[in-house]
Amino acid sequence: MNAQRFITATLYLLGAGFLVANARLLIEYARFIQRRRGAILVWPQPKPPYYGMALAIGVMLGGLVFYKVVVIHRQAFGEIMMFAYYAYLMPLSTRIRRGFYEDGIWADTTFIKYEDVGGISWREGEHEVTLMVISRLRNLARRLKVPGDKYGAARRVLRDKIGAHAIHFTGTGLDLGAHDEREIV
């Protein structure tokens, strides 16, 4: 009986963790739905590595949930939370378009409002360009992978936002007022 209790407790713990992850993905997608009308320059994100494997895990978890609930009449909280994540919410989160919106930048991992941007930097790779966005509030840098065909337009959007004072770099470092912030782009 101790092994069964351990497994049940582990599944509850996993279920609680996946419940939090599911809630985060739902909130992120709801924010995307609200902001998508204000899209300036956006593009679809590429599928994450092992996307097919994640979907296969979702299908297997669906079969397991069906068996546990319908056939043997047991609870399946942990399995249901994992099923929701792999089969529905993770694929749904790939529909969030990355890029520039009226009120901020949707980076690879989160949304950053323009007023929270403390610095930007470009990193050029072989096939893509990455915009590094440094947060004014936290000591974090977020990445936004920009497709090569969108690079020029992305620079123009940033220049326009800096020119409209949606993004400003004053108060970060030594500012003697002798430069045009738009030149940072």
C-alpha positions as CSV (number, residue, x, y, z in Angstrom):
1,M,0.0,0.0,0.0
2,N,2.9,2.4,0.6
3,A,3.9,2.3,-3.1
4,Q,0.4,3.1,-4.2
5,R,0.2,6.0,-1.8
6,F,3.5,7.3,-3.0
7,I,2.4,7.1,-6.7
8,T,-0.9,8.8,-5.9
9,A,0.9,11.6,-4.0
10,T,3.3,12.0,-6.8
11,L,0.5,12.3,-9.4
12,Y,-1.3,14.9,-7.2
13,L,2.0,16.8,-7.0
14,L,2.5,16.6,-10.8
15,G,-1.1,17.6,-11.3
16,A,-0.7,20.7,-9.2
17,G,2.4,21.7,-11.1
18,F,0.7,21.2,-14.4
19,L,-2.3,23.1,-13.1
20,V,-0.1,26.1,-12.5
21,A,1.5,25.7,-16.0
22,N,-1.9,25.4,-17.6
23,A,-3.1,28.5,-15.9
24,R,-0.1,30.4,-17.1
25,L,-0.6,29.3,-20.7
26,L,-4.3,30.2,-20.5
27,I,-3.5,33.7,-19.2
28,E,-0.8,34.2,-21.8
29,Y,-3.2,33.2,-24.6
30,A,-6.0,35.4,-23.2
31,R,-3.5,38.4,-23.2
32,F,-2.6,37.5,-26.8
33,I,-6.3,37.5,-27.8
34,Q,-6.7,41.0,-26.3
35,R,-3.6,42.4,-27.9
36,R,-3.8,40.8,-31.4
37,R,-5.8,43.7,-32.8
38,G,-2.9,46.0,-32.0
39,A,-0.4,44.0,-34.0
40,I,2.1,46.2,-35.9
41,L,4.7,43.6,-37.1
42,V,4.2,40.0,-36.1
43,W,5.1,36.5,-37.4
44,P,4.3,32.9,-36.4
45,Q,6.7,31.3,-34.1
46,P,8.4,28.1,-35.2
47,K,7.3,24.8,-33.6
48,P,9.3,23.9,-30.6
49,P,11.8,21.1,-30.7
50,Y,10.1,17.7,-30.2
51,Y,6.7,19.1,-30.9
52,G,5.5,15.8,-32.4
53,M,6.7,13.9,-29.4
54,A,4.8,16.3,-27.1
55,L,1.6,15.7,-29.1
56,A,2.2,11.9,-28.9
57,I,2.5,12.2,-25.1
58,G,-0.8,14.0,-25.1
59,V,-2.5,11.3,-27.1
60,M,-1.1,8.6,-24.8
61,L,-2.2,10.6,-21.7
62,G,-5.7,10.8,-23.3
63,G,-5.8,7.0,-23.5
64,L,-4.6,6.7,-20.0
65,V,-7.2,9.1,-18.6
66,F,-10.0,7.3,-20.5
67,Y,-8.8,4.0,-19.1
68,K,-8.5,5.2,-15.5
69,V,-11.8,7.1,-15.4
70,V,-14.1,4.9,-17.6
71,V,-12.7,1.4,-17.2
72,I,-11.3,1.2,-13.6
73,H,-13.2,4.2,-12.1
74,R,-10.3,5.9,-10.5
75,Q,-9.4,9.6,-10.2
76,A,-7.0,11.0,-12.7
77,F,-6.3,14.6,-11.6
78,G,-2.5,14.5,-12.4
79,E,-3.0,12.8,-15.7
80,I,-5.8,15.1,-16.8
81,M,-3.7,18.2,-16.1
82,M,-0.8,16.7,-18.1
83,F,-3.2,15.7,-20.9
84,A,-4.6,19.3,-21.0
85,Y,-1.0,20.7,-21.2
86,Y,0.4,18.4,-23.9
87,A,-2.7,17.9,-26.0
88,Y,-4.4,21.4,-25.9
89,L,-2.5,24.2,-24.2
90,M,1.0,23.7,-25.5
91,P,-0.2,23.5,-29.1
92,L,-2.5,26.5,-28.5
93,S,0.5,28.6,-27.1
94,T,2.3,28.1,-30.4
95,R,-0.4,30.2,-32.1
96,I,0.8,33.3,-30.2
97,R,2.4,35.6,-32.8
98,R,5.7,37.1,-31.7
99,G,6.7,40.6,-32.7
100,F,5.7,44.2,-32.2
101,Y,2.3,45.4,-30.9
102,E,0.9,48.8,-30.1
103,D,1.8,48.6,-26.4
104,G,4.9,46.3,-26.4
105,I,7.1,43.6,-27.7
106,W,6.1,39.9,-27.5
107,A,9.4,38.2,-27.0
108,D,10.1,34.5,-27.2
109,T,9.0,33.9,-23.6
110,T,6.9,36.9,-22.5
111,F,5.4,40.3,-23.3
112,I,7.3,43.4,-22.5
113,K,5.6,46.8,-22.5
114,Y,7.5,49.6,-24.3
115,E,7.8,51.7,-21.1
116,D,9.6,48.7,-19.4
117,V,12.3,48.5,-22.0
118,G,15.6,49.7,-20.6
119,G,17.8,48.8,-23.5
120,I,18.0,46.9,-26.8
121,S,20.7,45.1,-28.7
122,W,20.9,43.1,-31.9
123,R,22.6,39.7,-32.3
124,E,23.2,38.5,-35.8
125,G,23.4,34.8,-36.6
126,E,23.7,32.8,-39.8
127,H,20.0,32.5,-40.6
128,E,18.3,34.8,-38.2
129,V,18.7,38.0,-36.2
130,T,17.9,38.2,-32.5
131,L,16.7,41.3,-30.7
132,M,17.7,41.4,-27.1
133,V,15.3,43.4,-25.0
134,I,16.6,44.5,-21.5
135,S,14.0,45.1,-18.9
136,R,14.0,48.4,-17.0
137,L,12.3,46.8,-14.0
138,R,14.3,43.6,-13.6
139,N,17.9,42.7,-14.6
140,L,16.6,40.4,-17.3
141,A,17.2,40.3,-21.1
142,R,14.5,38.7,-23.2
143,R,15.1,37.4,-26.8
144,L,13.0,37.9,-29.8
145,K,14.1,35.9,-32.9
146,V,13.4,38.1,-35.9
147,P,13.1,36.4,-39.3
148,G,15.6,37.8,-41.8
149,D,12.8,39.2,-44.1
150,K,11.4,41.2,-41.1
151,Y,14.7,42.6,-39.9
152,G,14.4,46.0,-41.7
153,A,10.8,46.5,-40.7
154,A,11.6,45.6,-37.1
155,R,14.3,48.3,-37.0
156,R,11.9,50.8,-38.4
157,V,9.2,49.9,-35.8
158,L,11.7,50.3,-33.0
159,R,13.0,53.6,-34.5
160,D,9.4,54.9,-34.7
161,K,8.6,53.9,-31.1
162,I,11.7,55.5,-29.8
163,G,10.9,58.7,-31.8
164,A,7.4,58.7,-30.4
165,H,8.9,58.3,-26.9
166,A,7.2,55.0,-26.2
167,I,10.7,53.6,-25.6
168,H,13.2,55.8,-23.9
169,F,16.6,55.1,-22.6
170,T,17.1,58.1,-20.3
171,G,17.8,57.1,-16.7
172,T,19.8,54.1,-17.8
173,G,23.5,54.7,-17.5
174,L,25.3,58.0,-17.9
175,D,23.0,60.3,-20.0
176,L,24.5,63.7,-20.9
177,G,21.7,64.5,-23.3
178,A,24.0,64.8,-26.3
179,H,22.6,62.0,-28.5
180,D,19.5,61.0,-30.4
181,E,17.9,57.9,-28.8
182,R,16.7,56.7,-32.3
183,E,20.4,56.1,-33.3
184,I,20.5,53.3,-30.7
185,V,18.5,51.1,-33.0
